[in-house]
Amino acid sequence: MDLYQILMQHHRRTDQIFFIIGKTTAAEARRREQLFTELRRGLEAHNIVEENIFYPELERCSATSELVGDAFDEHAEIDAILQEIAELPTDKDEWPERIAELKVVVQEHVRQEEDRIFPAARNLLDSARAKELGRRMEAMKQQLPWPAGATGSQ
């Protein structure tokens, strides 16, 4: 798989987790905790892979360096919201509100990535390089708490 396939599969898995969380109630505090743990680990692992493998390839080119800078800022915002949610009791009204806020931020990041960064990257990276980066991502994800179902290889 190339890097785009890997990242897009993780984007879809993240959407699934948000959907499942959205179906939970305050009475399912333990289930919410489990789902949030999976969501958080997945987002953090995803960010690490992007920041260490994908984005450095794009920072070298002036045409994509601004997009990458914006993506790093989005990652920082996601990390901050994740930390805030982690400190909230899952059975309080504020918890699903903050999850909804996180979902909006993540979906916007995904949209920017898939609509702007990926097309720009495809102009810079040939398919052989995209596949090589995909192999590196696969190797790195073995060292990270990558969520089940995020790639076809699990």
GULUM-169933 format. One line per field, with one value per residue: residue in three letters; x negated, y, z of N, C-alpha, C in turn. Coordinates in nm, 3 decimals, padded with zeros to 5 digits. Layout:
residu: (ALA/...)
n.px: (X/...)
n.py: (Y/...)
n.pz: (Z/...)
ca.px: (X/...)
ca.py: (Y/...)
ca.pz: (Z/...)
c.px: (X/...)
c.py: (Y/...)
c.pz: (Z/...)
//
This chain:
residu: (MET/ASP/LEU/TYR/GLN/ILE/LEU/MET/GLN/HIS/HIS/ARG/ARG/THR/ASP/GLN/ILE/PHE/PHE/ILE/ILE/GLY/LYS/THR/THR/ALA/ALA/GLU/ALA/ARG/ARG/ARG/GLU/GLN/LEU/PHE/THR/GLU/LEU/ARG/ARG/GLY/LEU/GLU/ALA/HIS/ASN/ILE/VAL/GLU/GLU/ASN/ILE/PHE/TYR/PRO/GLU/LEU/GLU/ARG/CYS/SER/ALA/THR/SER/GLU/LEU/VAL/GLY/ASP/ALA/PHE/ASP/GLU/HIS/ALA/GLU/ILE/ASP/ALA/ILE/LEU/GLN/GLU/ILE/ALA/GLU/LEU/PRO/THR/ASP/LYS/ASP/GLU/TRP/PRO/GLU/ARG/ILE/ALA/GLU/LEU/LYS/VAL/VAL/VAL/GLN/GLU/HIS/VAL/ARG/GLN/GLU/GLU/ASP/ARG/ILE/PHE/PRO/ALA/ALA/ARG/ASN/LEU/LEU/ASP/SER/ALA/ARG/ALA/LYS/GLU/LEU/GLY/ARG/ARG/MET/GLU/ALA/MET/LYS/GLN/GLN/LEU/PRO/TRP/PRO/ALA/GLY/ALA/THR/GLY/SER/GLN)
n.px: (-00.084/-00.038/-00.139/00.084/00.309/00.281/00.304/00.558/00.720/00.689/00.809/01.076/01.126/01.106/01.328/01.525/01.491/01.561/01.832/01.930/01.881/02.057/02.299/02.312/02.416/02.438/02.460/02.299/02.030/01.785/01.755/01.735/01.491/01.316/01.348/01.264/00.998/00.902/00.949/00.787/00.526/00.503/00.520/00.295/00.088/00.122/00.062/-00.210/-00.323/-00.265/-00.406/-00.668/-00.729/-00.572/-00.518/-00.785/-00.881/-00.739/-00.794/-01.023/-00.970/-00.876/-00.618/-00.455/-00.522/-00.387/-00.133/-00.203/-00.295/-00.053/00.079/-00.074/-00.006/00.266/00.246/00.137/00.352/00.543/00.415/00.421/00.698/00.758/00.619/00.764/01.016/00.950/00.929/01.185/01.482/01.647/01.919/02.039/02.218/02.058/01.859/01.944/01.990/01.737/01.615/01.758/01.664/01.394/01.426/01.513/01.281/01.094/01.217/01.204/00.927/00.872/01.014/00.868/00.625/00.682/00.796/00.618/00.343/00.275/00.322/00.126/-00.103/-00.104/-00.186/-00.448/-00.568/-00.656/-00.489/-00.643/-00.793/-00.586/-00.494/-00.720/-00.734/-00.496/-00.564/-00.753/-00.584/-00.420/-00.609/-00.676/-00.430/-00.408/-00.542/-00.388/-00.080/00.123/00.456/00.673/00.790/00.717/00.552/00.534/00.368/00.391)
n.py: (-00.120/00.228/00.544/00.713/00.545/00.412/00.627/00.726/00.505/00.505/00.750/00.689/00.490/00.643/00.809/00.611/00.546/00.789/00.790/00.565/00.646/00.859/00.730/00.645/00.670/00.870/00.685/00.484/00.500/00.357/00.229/00.455/00.554/00.351/00.368/00.632/00.610/00.442/00.611/00.834/00.719/00.630/00.872/01.006/00.830/00.837/01.108/01.109/00.938/01.083/01.322/01.236/01.087/01.146/01.436/01.554/01.499/01.675/01.926/02.016/02.140/02.451/02.493/02.330/02.365/02.553/02.437/02.213/02.334/02.440/02.199/02.091/02.278/02.218/01.958/02.015/02.153/01.948/01.770/01.925/01.946/01.676/01.628/01.791/01.667/01.420/01.476/01.510/01.382/01.104/01.079/01.322/01.610/01.785/01.629/01.481/01.709/01.822/01.614/01.631/01.878/01.813/01.626/01.791/01.946/01.745/01.638/01.859/01.883/01.638/01.679/01.896/01.769/01.551/01.687/01.892/01.856/01.587/01.585/01.777/01.649/01.424/01.538/01.586/01.350/01.048/00.737/00.520/00.630/00.702/00.450/00.347/00.518/00.440/00.179/00.240/00.366/00.150/-00.004/00.167/00.190/-00.051/-00.012/00.157/00.243/00.176/00.182/-00.104/-00.220/00.004/-00.025/-00.244/-00.453/-00.555)
n.pz: (00.000/-00.065/00.083/00.086/00.079/00.324/00.510/00.444/00.504/00.777/00.834/00.771/00.966/01.198/01.162/01.195/01.467/01.588/01.512/01.651/01.916/01.922/01.944/02.202/02.550/02.851/03.050/02.970/03.056/03.090/02.840/02.678/02.773/02.686/02.406/02.366/02.443/02.239/02.019/02.085/02.101/01.840/01.689/01.789/01.711/01.435/01.384/01.457/01.263/01.029/01.084/01.101/00.874/00.637/00.618/00.633/00.377/00.224/00.322/00.210/-00.026/-00.153/-00.245/-00.097/00.166/00.327/00.353/00.500/00.734/00.827/00.874/01.083/01.281/01.307/01.407/01.659/01.772/01.779/01.954/02.190/02.240/02.275/02.515/02.691/02.683/02.791/03.057/03.145/03.301/03.158/03.180/03.200/03.073/02.929/02.813/02.568/02.416/02.386/02.250/02.012/01.924/01.885/01.680/01.467/01.426/01.359/01.130/00.958/00.934/00.805/00.568/00.459/00.427/00.251/00.034/-00.034/00.053/-00.019/-00.308/-00.382/-00.290/-00.453/-00.689/-00.634/-00.541/-00.683/-00.774/-00.687/-00.478/-00.305/-00.238/-00.111/00.111/00.225/00.301/00.497/00.678/00.750/00.884/01.096/01.223/01.349/01.580/01.720/01.896/01.698/01.584/01.565/01.255/01.116/00.901/00.622/00.683/00.935)
ca.px: (00.000/-00.113/-00.112/00.219/00.403/00.268/00.359/00.702/00.784/00.696/00.912/01.207/01.140/01.132/01.470/01.604/01.485/01.646/01.970/01.964/01.886/02.180/02.413/02.307/02.485/02.365/02.464/02.196/01.904/01.670/01.745/01.682/01.348/01.246/01.350/01.179/00.859/00.869/00.945/00.669/00.405/00.500/00.487/00.156/00.002/00.138/-00.016/-00.353/-00.360/-00.265/-00.509/-00.802/-00.752/-00.507/-00.538/-00.921/-00.896/-00.672/-00.850/-01.137/-00.922/-00.807/-00.477/-00.379/-00.569/-00.283/-00.032/-00.257/-00.292/00.086/00.111/-00.136/00.078/00.387/00.209/00.123/00.487/00.603/00.351/00.470/00.836/00.752/00.579/00.877/01.120/00.899/00.947/01.328/01.558/01.722/02.064/02.087/02.268/01.950/01.774/01.981/01.975/01.595/01.592/01.813/01.568/01.277/01.466/01.511/01.141/01.033/01.275/01.147/00.789/00.879/01.055/00.753/00.523/00.723/00.828/00.510/00.208/00.254/00.299/-00.005/-00.206/-00.107/-00.263/-00.589/-00.617/-00.608/-00.422/-00.743/-00.827/-00.468/-00.491/-00.831/-00.690/-00.395/-00.636/-00.809/-00.472/-00.382/-00.711/-00.663/-00.305/-00.429/-00.599/-00.293/00.052/00.211/00.582/00.713/00.877/00.669/00.497/00.576/00.271/00.415)
ca.py: (00.000/00.352/00.625/00.771/00.439/00.391/00.741/00.734/00.400/00.551/00.854/00.621/00.425/00.751/00.842/00.504/00.559/00.903/00.747/00.476/00.730/00.938/00.645/00.610/00.758/00.896/00.562/00.393/00.570/00.269/00.213/00.582/00.559/00.260/00.425/00.751/00.563/00.398/00.731/00.914/00.648/00.630/01.005/01.036/00.748/00.893/01.231/01.074/00.885/01.194/01.420/01.179/01.024/01.212/01.579/01.594/01.492/01.789/02.051/02.055/02.213/02.574/02.485/02.255/02.390/02.624/02.337/02.130/02.417/02.442/02.065/02.081/02.357/02.140/01.848/02.072/02.180/01.818/01.721/02.004/01.907/01.540/01.639/01.847/01.563/01.315/01.521/01.523/01.258/01.069/01.079/01.460/01.667/01.853/01.532/01.465/01.838/01.835/01.513/01.689/01.981/01.742/01.567/01.897/01.981/01.632/01.630/01.969/01.844/01.532/01.742/01.971/01.673/01.475/01.776/01.984/01.803/01.467/01.619/01.844/01.547/01.339/01.610/01.586/01.216/00.948/00.624/00.437/00.696/00.691/00.312/00.335/00.585/00.351/00.070/00.298/00.387/00.018/-00.044/00.253/00.163/-00.169/00.037/00.252/00.187/00.200/00.113/-00.216/-00.180/00.125/-00.065/-00.377/-00.556/-00.605)
ca.pz: (00.000/-00.061/00.201/00.081/00.117/00.468/00.582/00.420/00.582/00.916/00.840/00.775/01.097/01.293/01.144/01.256/01.612/01.623/01.495/01.763/02.035/01.914/01.979/02.344/02.644/02.975/03.130/02.918/03.083/03.066/02.695/02.627/02.807/02.595/02.271/02.364/02.445/02.102/01.935/02.118/02.058/01.693/01.640/01.824/01.624/01.301/01.380/01.462/01.132/00.933/01.116/01.087/00.744/00.524/00.611/00.597/00.231/00.163/00.374/00.125/-00.143/-00.112/-00.284/00.002/00.303/00.403/00.384/00.608/00.855/00.874/00.925/01.216/01.371/01.330/01.497/01.793/01.821/01.809/02.077/02.303/02.268/02.331/02.654/02.766/02.693/02.880/03.195/03.174/03.325/03.037/03.204/03.212/02.948/02.857/02.742/02.426/02.348/02.350/02.145/01.889/01.883/01.831/01.552/01.366/01.399/01.289/00.995/00.879/00.904/00.705/00.442/00.408/00.387/00.133/-00.078/-00.070/00.073/-00.100/-00.449/-00.396/-00.270/-00.573/-00.791/-00.594/-00.514/-00.778/-00.708/-00.619/-00.352/-00.219/-00.187/-00.015/00.234/00.282/00.371/00.620/00.770/00.800/00.981/01.214/01.296/01.432/01.706/01.778/01.928/01.582/01.612/01.482/01.144/01.051/00.773/00.584/00.721/01.071)
c.px: (-00.087/-00.068/00.030/00.324/00.400/00.335/00.510/00.777/00.793/00.798/01.051/01.230/01.169/01.277/01.559/01.606/01.570/01.794/02.014/01.974/02.017/02.305/02.416/02.384/02.398/02.362/02.358/02.056/01.782/01.647/01.689/01.531/01.267/01.237/01.261/01.032/00.816/00.856/00.817/00.540/00.391/00.462/00.342/00.060/00.005/00.053/-00.166/-00.400/-00.365/-00.383/-00.651/-00.832/-00.697/-00.543/-00.682/-00.948/-00.841/-00.730/-00.962/-01.097/-00.843/-00.658/-00.393/-00.418/-00.464/-00.171/-00.077/-00.258/-00.152/00.124/00.049/-00.054/00.206/00.360/00.197/00.260/00.557/00.547/00.404/00.614/00.840/00.716/00.692/00.986/01.077/00.921/01.093/01.389/01.647/01.874/02.121/02.126/02.158/01.868/01.819/01.973/01.831/01.556/01.641/01.720/01.444/01.309/01.462/01.368/01.072/01.086/01.223/01.003/00.787/00.917/00.939/00.646/00.560/00.748/00.712/00.371/00.183/00.235/00.164/-00.118/-00.218/-00.184/-00.413/-00.649/-00.565/-00.553/-00.521/-00.779/-00.709/-00.459/-00.602/-00.793/-00.581/-00.458/-00.697/-00.700/-00.429/-00.481/-00.697/-00.539/-00.316/-00.482/-00.502/-00.161/00.154/00.339/00.609/00.807/00.829/00.601/00.541/00.486/00.295/00.537)
c.py: (00.125/00.435/00.681/00.668/00.417/00.504/00.752/00.624/00.442/00.663/00.791/00.553/00.529/00.795/00.738/00.517/00.677/00.865/00.661/00.555/00.808/00.860/00.609/00.712/00.777/00.771/00.461/00.452/00.483/00.248/00.339/00.593/00.472/00.317/00.548/00.712/00.518/00.518/00.810/00.847/00.650/00.765/01.040/00.958/00.802/01.020/01.203/01.026/00.998/01.288/01.367/01.120/01.107/01.360/01.621/01.590/01.617/01.924/02.104/02.142/02.336/02.569/02.414/02.287/02.463/02.527/02.250/02.208/02.424/02.308/02.044/02.159/02.282/02.023/01.899/02.102/02.050/01.763/01.795/01.965/01.766/01.545/01.692/01.742/01.455/01.349/01.533/01.386/01.229/01.072/01.220/01.515/01.732/01.755/01.514/01.596/01.858/01.733/01.568/01.798/01.916/01.684/01.670/01.932/01.870/01.623/01.741/01.936/01.738/01.591/01.818/01.874/01.603/01.564/01.863/01.920/01.682/01.502/01.688/01.742/01.456/01.405/01.607/01.446/01.119/00.827/00.534/00.498/00.687/00.551/00.290/00.402/00.504/00.236/00.120/00.322/00.255/-00.028/00.039/00.220/00.038/-00.129/00.127/00.183/00.217/00.121/00.000/-00.166/-00.057/00.095/-00.207/-00.488/-00.610/-00.690)
c.pz: (00.000/00.059/00.201/00.124/00.268/00.546/00.563/00.494/00.728/00.932/00.850/00.910/01.205/01.284/01.211/01.408/01.658/01.615/01.613/01.893/02.037/01.951/02.127/02.428/02.768/03.064/03.086/02.937/03.051/02.916/02.632/02.655/02.711/02.454/02.263/02.366/02.306/02.008/01.959/02.071/01.906/01.636/01.670/01.736/01.481/01.285/01.378/01.325/01.029/00.957/01.094/00.950/00.629/00.513/00.580/00.446/00.164/00.207/00.285/00.007/-00.098/-00.144/-00.178/00.146/00.387/00.443/00.501/00.739/00.914/00.935/01.063/01.319/01.406/01.425/01.640/01.853/01.860/01.939/02.200/02.340/02.327/02.479/02.740/02.787/02.792/03.027/03.237/03.208/03.203/03.056/03.221/03.075/02.863/02.772/02.597/02.347/02.301/02.242/02.011/01.834/01.820/01.694/01.440/01.327/01.319/01.147/00.905/00.840/00.794/00.569/00.378/00.354/00.256/00.011/-00.124/-00.060/-00.016/-00.248/-00.472/-00.383/-00.392/-00.687/-00.761/-00.584/-00.619/-00.702/-00.635/-00.483/-00.255/-00.160/-00.085/00.117/00.303/00.358/00.501/00.724/00.832/00.908/01.109/01.293/01.381/01.571/01.782/01.810/01.819/01.601/01.514/01.373/01.072/00.919/00.745/00.633/00.861/01.077)
//
